[in-house]
Amino acid sequence: MEQATFKALKAAVAKEPVLLFPKLDEPFEMEVDTSAVAIGAVLNQKGEDRKTHPVAYYSESFSATE
């Protein structure tokens, strides 16, 4: 059971979208979504294939006072 779970997790991590190494001299695109309880963001950049790929992810739950 554990081996099958590990293989499934490994396959999921390796398939698209895979994080792209950022090119600091190229423009970035940011996607942000928020709700009453959390915020999430993805930093994207076009790869050599001219498709948009994620560079970084961010998510955080808000505290009660936020």
mmCIF file of the N, C-alpha and C atoms, coordinates in Angstrom:
data_MODEL
# 
_entry.id   MODEL 
# 
loop_
_atom_site.group_PDB 
_atom_site.id 
_atom_site.type_symbol 
_atom_site.label_atom_id 
_atom_site.label_alt_id 
_atom_site.label_comp_id 
_atom_site.label_asym_id 
_atom_site.label_entity_id 
_atom_site.label_seq_id 
_atom_site.pdbx_PDB_ins_code 
_atom_site.Cartn_x 
_atom_site.Cartn_y 
_atom_site.Cartn_z 
_atom_site.occupancy 
_atom_site.B_iso_or_equiv 
_atom_site.pdbx_formal_charge 
_atom_site.auth_seq_id 
_atom_site.auth_comp_id 
_atom_site.auth_asym_id 
_atom_site.auth_atom_id 
_atom_site.pdbx_PDB_model_num 
ATOM 1   N N  . MET A 1 1  ? 0.821   -1.193 0.000   1.00 0.00 ? 1  MET A N  1 
ATOM 2   C CA . MET A 1 1  ? 0.000   0.000  0.000   1.00 0.00 ? 1  MET A CA 1 
ATOM 3   C C  . MET A 1 1  ? 0.870   1.264  0.000   1.00 0.00 ? 1  MET A C  1 
ATOM 4   N N  . GLU A 1 2  ? 1.875   1.302  0.880   1.00 0.00 ? 2  GLU A N  1 
ATOM 5   C CA . GLU A 1 2  ? 2.732   2.488  0.961   1.00 0.00 ? 2  GLU A CA 1 
ATOM 6   C C  . GLU A 1 2  ? 3.500   2.710  -0.338  1.00 0.00 ? 2  GLU A C  1 
ATOM 7   N N  . GLN A 1 3  ? 3.938   1.618  -0.959  1.00 0.00 ? 3  GLN A N  1 
ATOM 8   C CA . GLN A 1 3  ? 4.696   1.740  -2.209  1.00 0.00 ? 3  GLN A CA 1 
ATOM 9   C C  . GLN A 1 3  ? 3.823   2.328  -3.314  1.00 0.00 ? 3  GLN A C  1 
ATOM 10  N N  . ALA A 1 4  ? 2.565   1.903  -3.410  1.00 0.00 ? 4  ALA A N  1 
ATOM 11  C CA . ALA A 1 4  ? 1.657   2.430  -4.425  1.00 0.00 ? 4  ALA A CA 1 
ATOM 12  C C  . ALA A 1 4  ? 1.367   3.906  -4.181  1.00 0.00 ? 4  ALA A C  1 
ATOM 13  N N  . THR A 1 5  ? 1.202   4.280  -2.924  1.00 0.00 ? 5  THR A N  1 
ATOM 14  C CA . THR A 1 5  ? 0.973   5.682  -2.580  1.00 0.00 ? 5  THR A CA 1 
ATOM 15  C C  . THR A 1 5  ? 2.181   6.528  -2.940  1.00 0.00 ? 5  THR A C  1 
ATOM 16  N N  . PHE A 1 6  ? 3.379   6.024  -2.635  1.00 0.00 ? 6  PHE A N  1 
ATOM 17  C CA . PHE A 1 6  ? 4.606   6.749  -2.974  1.00 0.00 ? 6  PHE A CA 1 
ATOM 18  C C  . PHE A 1 6  ? 4.730   6.935  -4.481  1.00 0.00 ? 6  PHE A C  1 
ATOM 19  N N  . LYS A 1 7  ? 4.457   5.888  -5.255  1.00 0.00 ? 7  LYS A N  1 
ATOM 20  C CA . LYS A 1 7  ? 4.550   5.990  -6.715  1.00 0.00 ? 7  LYS A CA 1 
ATOM 21  C C  . LYS A 1 7  ? 3.543   6.997  -7.262  1.00 0.00 ? 7  LYS A C  1 
ATOM 22  N N  . ALA A 1 8  ? 2.337   7.008  -6.706  1.00 0.00 ? 8  ALA A N  1 
ATOM 23  C CA . ALA A 1 8  ? 1.316   7.959  -7.155  1.00 0.00 ? 8  ALA A CA 1 
ATOM 24  C C  . ALA A 1 8  ? 1.734   9.393  -6.831  1.00 0.00 ? 8  ALA A C  1 
ATOM 25  N N  . LEU A 1 9  ? 2.275   9.601  -5.640  1.00 0.00 ? 9  LEU A N  1 
ATOM 26  C CA . LEU A 1 9  ? 2.742   10.929 -5.250  1.00 0.00 ? 9  LEU A CA 1 
ATOM 27  C C  . LEU A 1 9  ? 3.903   11.377 -6.125  1.00 0.00 ? 9  LEU A C  1 
ATOM 28  N N  . LYS A 1 10 ? 4.829   10.483 -6.398  1.00 0.00 ? 10 LYS A N  1 
ATOM 29  C CA . LYS A 1 10 ? 5.983   10.803 -7.246  1.00 0.00 ? 10 LYS A CA 1 
ATOM 30  C C  . LYS A 1 10 ? 5.531   11.176 -8.656  1.00 0.00 ? 10 LYS A C  1 
ATOM 31  N N  . ALA A 1 11 ? 4.566   10.465 -9.195  1.00 0.00 ? 11 ALA A N  1 
ATOM 32  C CA . ALA A 1 11 ? 4.049   10.772 -10.530 1.00 0.00 ? 11 ALA A CA 1 
ATOM 33  C C  . ALA A 1 11 ? 3.337   12.121 -10.550 1.00 0.00 ? 11 ALA A C  1 
ATOM 34  N N  . ALA A 1 12 ? 2.583   12.419 -9.501  1.00 0.00 ? 12 ALA A N  1 
ATOM 35  C CA . ALA A 1 12 ? 1.857   13.697 -9.439  1.00 0.00 ? 12 ALA A CA 1 
ATOM 36  C C  . ALA A 1 12 ? 2.810   14.885 -9.359  1.00 0.00 ? 12 ALA A C  1 
ATOM 37  N N  . VAL A 1 13 ? 3.900   14.739 -8.621  1.00 0.00 ? 13 VAL A N  1 
ATOM 38  C CA . VAL A 1 13 ? 4.871   15.829 -8.482  1.00 0.00 ? 13 VAL A CA 1 
ATOM 39  C C  . VAL A 1 13 ? 5.630   16.058 -9.783  1.00 0.00 ? 13 VAL A C  1 
ATOM 40  N N  . ALA A 1 14 ? 5.850   15.017 -10.544 1.00 0.00 ? 14 ALA A N  1 
ATOM 41  C CA . ALA A 1 14 ? 6.659   15.116 -11.755 1.00 0.00 ? 14 ALA A CA 1 
ATOM 42  C C  . ALA A 1 14 ? 5.879   15.546 -12.992 1.00 0.00 ? 14 ALA A C  1 
ATOM 43  N N  . LYS A 1 15 ? 4.538   15.547 -12.937 1.00 0.00 ? 15 LYS A N  1 
ATOM 44  C CA . LYS A 1 15 ? 3.790   15.922 -14.129 1.00 0.00 ? 15 LYS A CA 1 
ATOM 45  C C  . LYS A 1 15 ? 3.460   17.410 -14.105 1.00 0.00 ? 15 LYS A C  1 
ATOM 46  N N  . GLU A 1 16 ? 3.093   17.934 -15.255 1.00 0.00 ? 16 GLU A N  1 
ATOM 47  C CA . GLU A 1 16 ? 2.817   19.366 -15.363 1.00 0.00 ? 16 GLU A CA 1 
ATOM 48  C C  . GLU A 1 16 ? 1.667   19.767 -14.472 1.00 0.00 ? 16 GLU A C  1 
ATOM 49  N N  . PRO A 1 17 ? 1.619   20.975 -13.941 1.00 0.00 ? 17 PRO A N  1 
ATOM 50  C CA . PRO A 1 17 ? 2.651   21.995 -14.128 1.00 0.00 ? 17 PRO A CA 1 
ATOM 51  C C  . PRO A 1 17 ? 3.830   21.803 -13.174 1.00 0.00 ? 17 PRO A C  1 
ATOM 52  N N  . VAL A 1 18 ? 5.013   21.756 -13.734 1.00 0.00 ? 18 VAL A N  1 
ATOM 53  C CA . VAL A 1 18 ? 6.247   21.641 -12.965 1.00 0.00 ? 18 VAL A CA 1 
ATOM 54  C C  . VAL A 1 18 ? 6.827   23.040 -12.824 1.00 0.00 ? 18 VAL A C  1 
ATOM 55  N N  . LEU A 1 19 ? 7.372   23.342 -11.650 1.00 0.00 ? 19 LEU A N  1 
ATOM 56  C CA . LEU A 1 19 ? 7.949   24.664 -11.435 1.00 0.00 ? 19 LEU A CA 1 
ATOM 57  C C  . LEU A 1 19 ? 9.079   24.938 -12.416 1.00 0.00 ? 19 LEU A C  1 
ATOM 58  N N  . LEU A 1 20 ? 9.102   26.156 -12.913 1.00 0.00 ? 20 LEU A N  1 
ATOM 59  C CA . LEU A 1 20 ? 10.124  26.615 -13.847 1.00 0.00 ? 20 LEU A CA 1 
ATOM 60  C C  . LEU A 1 20 ? 11.157  27.422 -13.065 1.00 0.00 ? 20 LEU A C  1 
ATOM 61  N N  . PHE A 1 21 ? 12.417  27.317 -13.412 1.00 0.00 ? 21 PHE A N  1 
ATOM 62  C CA . PHE A 1 21 ? 13.419  28.193 -12.810 1.00 0.00 ? 21 PHE A CA 1 
ATOM 63  C C  . PHE A 1 21 ? 13.201  29.591 -13.359 1.00 0.00 ? 21 PHE A C  1 
ATOM 64  N N  . PRO A 1 22 ? 13.101  30.603 -12.492 1.00 0.00 ? 22 PRO A N  1 
ATOM 65  C CA . PRO A 1 22 ? 12.822  31.953 -12.983 1.00 0.00 ? 22 PRO A CA 1 
ATOM 66  C C  . PRO A 1 22 ? 13.996  32.552 -13.740 1.00 0.00 ? 22 PRO A C  1 
ATOM 67  N N  . LYS A 1 23 ? 13.662  33.352 -14.755 1.00 0.00 ? 23 LYS A N  1 
ATOM 68  C CA . LYS A 1 23 ? 14.648  34.144 -15.485 1.00 0.00 ? 23 LYS A CA 1 
ATOM 69  C C  . LYS A 1 23 ? 14.396  35.590 -15.074 1.00 0.00 ? 23 LYS A C  1 
ATOM 70  N N  . LEU A 1 24 ? 15.298  36.138 -14.308 1.00 0.00 ? 24 LEU A N  1 
ATOM 71  C CA . LEU A 1 24 ? 15.072  37.444 -13.703 1.00 0.00 ? 24 LEU A CA 1 
ATOM 72  C C  . LEU A 1 24 ? 15.016  38.579 -14.718 1.00 0.00 ? 24 LEU A C  1 
ATOM 73  N N  . ASP A 1 25 ? 15.510  38.352 -15.933 1.00 0.00 ? 25 ASP A N  1 
ATOM 74  C CA . ASP A 1 25 ? 15.461  39.401 -16.950 1.00 0.00 ? 25 ASP A CA 1 
ATOM 75  C C  . ASP A 1 25 ? 14.198  39.309 -17.817 1.00 0.00 ? 25 ASP A C  1 
ATOM 76  N N  . GLU A 1 26 ? 13.316  38.357 -17.530 1.00 0.00 ? 26 GLU A N  1 
ATOM 77  C CA . GLU A 1 26 ? 12.059  38.187 -18.258 1.00 0.00 ? 26 GLU A CA 1 
ATOM 78  C C  . GLU A 1 26 ? 10.892  38.624 -17.367 1.00 0.00 ? 26 GLU A C  1 
ATOM 79  N N  . PRO A 1 27 ? 9.772   39.064 -17.966 1.00 0.00 ? 27 PRO A N  1 
ATOM 80  C CA . PRO A 1 27 ? 8.623   39.493 -17.155 1.00 0.00 ? 27 PRO A CA 1 
ATOM 81  C C  . PRO A 1 27 ? 7.929   38.316 -16.462 1.00 0.00 ? 27 PRO A C  1 
ATOM 82  N N  . PHE A 1 28 ? 7.297   38.617 -15.345 1.00 0.00 ? 28 PHE A N  1 
ATOM 83  C CA . PHE A 1 28 ? 6.526   37.660 -14.572 1.00 0.00 ? 28 PHE A CA 1 
ATOM 84  C C  . PHE A 1 28 ? 5.046   38.014 -14.662 1.00 0.00 ? 28 PHE A C  1 
ATOM 85  N N  . GLU A 1 29 ? 4.186   37.037 -14.428 1.00 0.00 ? 29 GLU A N  1 
ATOM 86  C CA . GLU A 1 29 ? 2.751   37.244 -14.297 1.00 0.00 ? 29 GLU A CA 1 
ATOM 87  C C  . GLU A 1 29 ? 2.350   36.687 -12.933 1.00 0.00 ? 29 GLU A C  1 
ATOM 88  N N  . MET A 1 30 ? 1.463   37.396 -12.228 1.00 0.00 ? 30 MET A N  1 
ATOM 89  C CA . MET A 1 30 ? 1.032   36.935 -10.926 1.00 0.00 ? 30 MET A CA 1 
ATOM 90  C C  . MET A 1 30 ? -0.473  36.708 -10.930 1.00 0.00 ? 30 MET A C  1 
ATOM 91  N N  . GLU A 1 31 ? -0.902  35.562 -10.427 1.00 0.00 ? 31 GLU A N  1 
ATOM 92  C CA . GLU A 1 31 ? -2.311  35.259 -10.241 1.00 0.00 ? 31 GLU A CA 1 
ATOM 93  C C  . GLU A 1 31 ? -2.564  35.194 -8.743  1.00 0.00 ? 31 GLU A C  1 
ATOM 94  N N  . VAL A 1 32 ? -3.557  35.952 -8.267  1.00 0.00 ? 32 VAL A N  1 
ATOM 95  C CA . VAL A 1 32 ? -3.856  36.006 -6.845  1.00 0.00 ? 32 VAL A CA 1 
ATOM 96  C C  . VAL A 1 32 ? -5.341  35.769 -6.651  1.00 0.00 ? 32 VAL A C  1 
ATOM 97  N N  . ASP A 1 33 ? -5.675  35.018 -5.612  1.00 0.00 ? 33 ASP A N  1 
ATOM 98  C CA . ASP A 1 33 ? -7.065  34.790 -5.252  1.00 0.00 ? 33 ASP A CA 1 
ATOM 99  C C  . ASP A 1 33 ? -7.157  34.853 -3.739  1.00 0.00 ? 33 ASP A C  1 
ATOM 100 N N  . THR A 1 34 ? -8.228  35.454 -3.258  1.00 0.00 ? 34 THR A N  1 
ATOM 101 C CA . THR A 1 34 ? -8.398  35.584 -1.823  1.00 0.00 ? 34 THR A CA 1 
ATOM 102 C C  . THR A 1 34 ? -9.849  35.341 -1.450  1.00 0.00 ? 34 THR A C  1 
ATOM 103 N N  . SER A 1 35 ? -10.049 34.979 -0.229  1.00 0.00 ? 35 SER A N  1 
ATOM 104 C CA . SER A 1 35 ? -11.392 34.793 0.307   1.00 0.00 ? 35 SER A CA 1 
ATOM 105 C C  . SER A 1 35 ? -11.410 35.409 1.701   1.00 0.00 ? 35 SER A C  1 
ATOM 106 N N  . ALA A 1 36 ? -12.448 35.155 2.436   1.00 0.00 ? 36 ALA A N  1 
ATOM 107 C CA . ALA A 1 36 ? -12.537 35.685 3.801   1.00 0.00 ? 36 ALA A CA 1 
ATOM 108 C C  . ALA A 1 36 ? -11.596 34.958 4.755   1.00 0.00 ? 36 ALA A C  1 
ATOM 109 N N  . VAL A 1 37 ? -11.069 33.807 4.348   1.00 0.00 ? 37 VAL A N  1 
ATOM 110 C CA . VAL A 1 37 ? -10.259 33.014 5.274   1.00 0.00 ? 37 VAL A CA 1 
ATOM 111 C C  . VAL A 1 37 ? -8.827  32.753 4.822   1.00 0.00 ? 37 VAL A C  1 
ATOM 112 N N  . ALA A 1 38 ? -8.499  33.021 3.541   1.00 0.00 ? 38 ALA A N  1 
ATOM 113 C CA . ALA A 1 38 ? -7.155  32.682 3.062   1.00 0.00 ? 38 ALA A CA 1 
ATOM 114 C C  . ALA A 1 38 ? -6.814  33.464 1.788   1.00 0.00 ? 38 ALA A C  1 
ATOM 115 N N  . ILE A 1 39 ? -5.519  33.421 1.445   1.00 0.00 ? 39 ILE A N  1 
ATOM 116 C CA . ILE A 1 39 ? -5.027  34.014 0.208   1.00 0.00 ? 39 ILE A CA 1 
ATOM 117 C C  . ILE A 1 39 ? -4.117  33.000 -0.478  1.00 0.00 ? 39 ILE A C  1 
ATOM 118 N N  . GLY A 1 40 ? -4.125  33.013 -1.790  1.00 0.00 ? 40 GLY A N  1 
ATOM 119 C CA . GLY A 1 40 ? -3.244  32.148 -2.552  1.00 0.00 ? 40 GLY A CA 1 
ATOM 120 C C  . GLY A 1 40 ? -2.726  32.901 -3.762  1.00 0.00 ? 40 GLY A C  1 
ATOM 121 N N  . ALA A 1 41 ? -1.519  32.572 -4.193  1.00 0.00 ? 41 ALA A N  1 
ATOM 122 C CA . ALA A 1 41 ? -0.931  33.252 -5.340  1.00 0.00 ? 41 ALA A CA 1 
ATOM 123 C C  . ALA A 1 41 ? -0.009  32.293 -6.085  1.00 0.00 ? 41 ALA A C  1 
ATOM 124 N N  . VAL A 1 42 ? 0.107   32.533 -7.384  1.00 0.00 ? 42 VAL A N  1 
ATOM 125 C CA . VAL A 1 42 ? 1.032   31.782 -8.230  1.00 0.00 ? 42 VAL A CA 1 
ATOM 126 C C  . VAL A 1 42 ? 1.815   32.801 -9.044  1.00 0.00 ? 42 VAL A C  1 
ATOM 127 N N  . LEU A 1 43 ? 3.129   32.688 -9.027  1.00 0.00 ? 43 LEU A N  1 
ATOM 128 C CA . LEU A 1 43 ? 3.993   33.523 -9.845  1.00 0.00 ? 43 LEU A CA 1 
ATOM 129 C C  . LEU A 1 43 ? 4.337   32.716 -11.087 1.00 0.00 ? 43 LEU A C  1 
ATOM 130 N N  . ASN A 1 44 ? 3.998   33.251 -12.263 1.00 0.00 ? 44 ASN A N  1 
ATOM 131 C CA . ASN A 1 44 ? 4.181   32.553 -13.532 1.00 0.00 ? 44 ASN A CA 1 
ATOM 132 C C  . ASN A 1 44 ? 5.189   33.272 -14.421 1.00 0.00 ? 44 ASN A C  1 
ATOM 133 N N  . GLN A 1 45 ? 5.717   32.513 -15.363 1.00 0.00 ? 45 GLN A N  1 
ATOM 134 C CA . GLN A 1 45 ? 6.617   33.071 -16.365 1.00 0.00 ? 45 GLN A CA 1 
ATOM 135 C C  . GLN A 1 45 ? 6.537   32.192 -17.613 1.00 0.00 ? 45 GLN A C  1 
ATOM 136 N N  . LYS A 1 46 ? 6.669   32.807 -18.777 1.00 0.00 ? 46 LYS A N  1 
ATOM 137 C CA . LYS A 1 46 ? 6.654   32.032 -20.021 1.00 0.00 ? 46 LYS A CA 1 
ATOM 138 C C  . LYS A 1 46 ? 7.982   31.288 -20.169 1.00 0.00 ? 46 LYS A C  1 
ATOM 139 N N  . GLY A 1 47 ? 7.863   30.015 -20.523 1.00 0.00 ? 47 GLY A N  1 
ATOM 140 C CA . GLY A 1 47 ? 9.046   29.188 -20.722 1.00 0.00 ? 47 GLY A CA 1 
ATOM 141 C C  . GLY A 1 47 ? 9.545   29.277 -22.153 1.00 0.00 ? 47 GLY A C  1 
ATOM 142 N N  . GLU A 1 48 ? 10.556  28.503 -22.467 1.00 0.00 ? 48 GLU A N  1 
ATOM 143 C CA . GLU A 1 48 ? 11.097  28.478 -23.825 1.00 0.00 ? 48 GLU A CA 1 
ATOM 144 C C  . GLU A 1 48 ? 10.069  27.991 -24.832 1.00 0.00 ? 48 GLU A C  1 
ATOM 145 N N  . ASP A 1 49 ? 9.071   27.232 -24.359 1.00 0.00 ? 49 ASP A N  1 
ATOM 146 C CA . ASP A 1 49 ? 8.000   26.763 -25.229 1.00 0.00 ? 49 ASP A CA 1 
ATOM 147 C C  . ASP A 1 49 ? 6.906   27.816 -25.408 1.00 0.00 ? 49 ASP A C  1 
ATOM 148 N N  . ARG A 1 50 ? 7.111   29.004 -24.829 1.00 0.00 ? 50 ARG A N  1 
ATOM 149 C CA . ARG A 1 50 ? 6.183   30.146 -24.880 1.00 0.00 ? 50 ARG A CA 1 
ATOM 150 C C  . ARG A 1 50 ? 4.888   29.880 -24.131 1.00 0.00 ? 50 ARG A C  1 
ATOM 151 N N  . LYS A 1 51 ? 4.825   28.792 -23.358 1.00 0.00 ? 51 LYS A N  1 
ATOM 152 C CA . LYS A 1 51 ? 3.680   28.509 -22.503 1.00 0.00 ? 51 LYS A CA 1 
ATOM 153 C C  . LYS A 1 51 ? 3.954   29.070 -21.116 1.00 0.00 ? 51 LYS A C  1 
ATOM 154 N N  . THR A 1 52 ? 2.892   29.405 -20.411 1.00 0.00 ? 52 THR A N  1 
ATOM 155 C CA . THR A 1 52 ? 3.023   29.926 -19.057 1.00 0.00 ? 52 THR A CA 1 
ATOM 156 C C  . THR A 1 52 ? 3.232   28.775 -18.080 1.00 0.00 ? 52 THR A C  1 
ATOM 157 N N  . HIS A 1 53 ? 4.267   28.906 -17.235 1.00 0.00 ? 53 HIS A N  1 
ATOM 158 C CA . HIS A 1 53 ? 4.603   27.890 -16.244 1.00 0.00 ? 53 HIS A CA 1 
ATOM 159 C C  . HIS A 1 53 ? 4.699   28.543 -14.869 1.00 0.00 ? 53 HIS A C  1 
ATOM 160 N N  . PRO A 1 54 ? 4.341   27.827 -13.794 1.00 0.00 ? 54 PRO A N  1 
ATOM 161 C CA . PRO A 1 54 ? 4.504   28.376 -12.451 1.00 0.00 ? 54 PRO A CA 1 
ATOM 162 C C  . PRO A 1 54 ? 5.975   28.439 -12.055 1.00 0.00 ? 54 PRO A C  1 
ATOM 163 N N  . VAL A 1 55 ? 6.323   29.508 -11.350 1.00 0.00 ? 55 VAL A N  1 
ATOM 164 C CA . VAL A 1 55 ? 7.671   29.683 -10.818 1.00 0.00 ? 55 VAL A CA 1 
ATOM 165 C C  . VAL A 1 55 ? 7.646   29.487 -9.306  1.00 0.00 ? 55 VAL A C  1 
ATOM 166 N N  . ALA A 1 56 ? 6.549   29.937 -8.662  1.00 0.00 ? 56 ALA A N  1 
ATOM 167 C CA . ALA A 1 56 ? 6.424   29.818 -7.207  1.00 0.00 ? 56 ALA A CA 1 
ATOM 168 C C  . ALA A 1 56 ? 4.954   29.842 -6.819  1.00 0.00 ? 56 ALA A C  1 
ATOM 169 N N  . TYR A 1 57 ? 4.661   29.201 -5.696  1.00 0.00 ? 57 TYR A N  1 
ATOM 170 C CA . TYR A 1 57 ? 3.319   29.191 -5.133  1.00 0.00 ? 57 TYR A CA 1 
ATOM 171 C C  . TYR A 1 57 ? 3.350   29.827 -3.750  1.00 0.00 ? 57 TYR A C  1 
ATOM 172 N N  . TYR A 1 58 ? 2.215   30.411 -3.345  1.00 0.00 ? 58 TYR A N  1 
ATOM 173 C CA . TYR A 1 58 ? 2.091   30.963 -1.995  1.00 0.00 ? 58 TYR A CA 1 
ATOM 174 C C  . TYR A 1 58 ? 0.660   30.768 -1.535  1.00 0.00 ? 58 TYR A C  1 
ATOM 175 N N  . SER A 1 59 ? 0.488   30.365 -0.306  1.00 0.00 ? 59 SER A N  1 
ATOM 176 C CA . SER A 1 59 ? -0.850  30.309 0.283   1.00 0.00 ? 59 SER A CA 1 
ATOM 177 C C  . SER A 1 59 ? -0.725  30.484 1.789   1.00 0.00 ? 59 SER A C  1 
ATOM 178 N N  . GLU A 1 60 ? -1.742  31.109 2.358   1.00 0.00 ? 60 GLU A N  1 
ATOM 179 C CA . GLU A 1 60 ? -1.737  31.340 3.806   1.00 0.00 ? 60 GLU A CA 1 
ATOM 180 C C  . GLU A 1 60 ? -3.161  31.551 4.272   1.00 0.00 ? 60 GLU A C  1 
ATOM 181 N N  . SER A 1 61 ? -3.473  30.953 5.405   1.00 0.00 ? 61 SER A N  1 
ATOM 182 C CA . SER A 1 61 ? -4.756  31.194 6.053   1.00 0.00 ? 61 SER A CA 1 
ATOM 183 C C  . SER A 1 61 ? -4.654  32.458 6.878   1.00 0.00 ? 61 SER A C  1 
ATOM 184 N N  . PHE A 1 62 ? -5.734  33.226 6.918   1.00 0.00 ? 62 PHE A N  1 
ATOM 185 C CA . PHE A 1 62 ? -5.755  34.435 7.718   1.00 0.00 ? 62 PHE A CA 1 
ATOM 186 C C  . PHE A 1 62 ? -5.988  34.090 9.190   1.00 0.00 ? 62 PHE A C  1 
ATOM 187 N N  . SER A 1 63 ? -5.446  34.920 10.059  1.00 0.00 ? 63 SER A N  1 
ATOM 188 C CA . SER A 1 63 ? -5.731  34.760 11.493  1.00 0.00 ? 63 SER A CA 1 
ATOM 189 C C  . SER A 1 63 ? -7.111  35.354 11.772  1.00 0.00 ? 63 SER A C  1 
ATOM 190 N N  . ALA A 1 64 ? -7.612  35.158 12.950  1.00 0.00 ? 64 ALA A N  1 
ATOM 191 C CA . ALA A 1 64 ? -8.942  35.670 13.316  1.00 0.00 ? 64 ALA A CA 1 
ATOM 192 C C  . ALA A 1 64 ? -9.011  37.190 13.195  1.00 0.00 ? 64 ALA A C  1 
ATOM 193 N N  . THR A 1 65 ? -7.915  37.891 13.484  1.00 0.00 ? 65 THR A N  1 
ATOM 194 C CA . THR A 1 65 ? -7.930  39.349 13.415  1.00 0.00 ? 65 THR A CA 1 
ATOM 195 C C  . THR A 1 65 ? -7.716  39.899 12.013  1.00 0.00 ? 65 THR A C  1 
ATOM 196 N N  . GLU A 1 66 ? -7.201  39.077 11.124  1.00 0.00 ? 66 GLU A N  1 
ATOM 197 C CA . GLU A 1 66 ? -6.994  39.541 9.748   1.00 0.00 ? 66 GLU A CA 1 
ATOM 198 C C  . GLU A 1 66 ? -8.287  39.488 8.993   1.00 0.00 ? 66 GLU A C  1 
# 
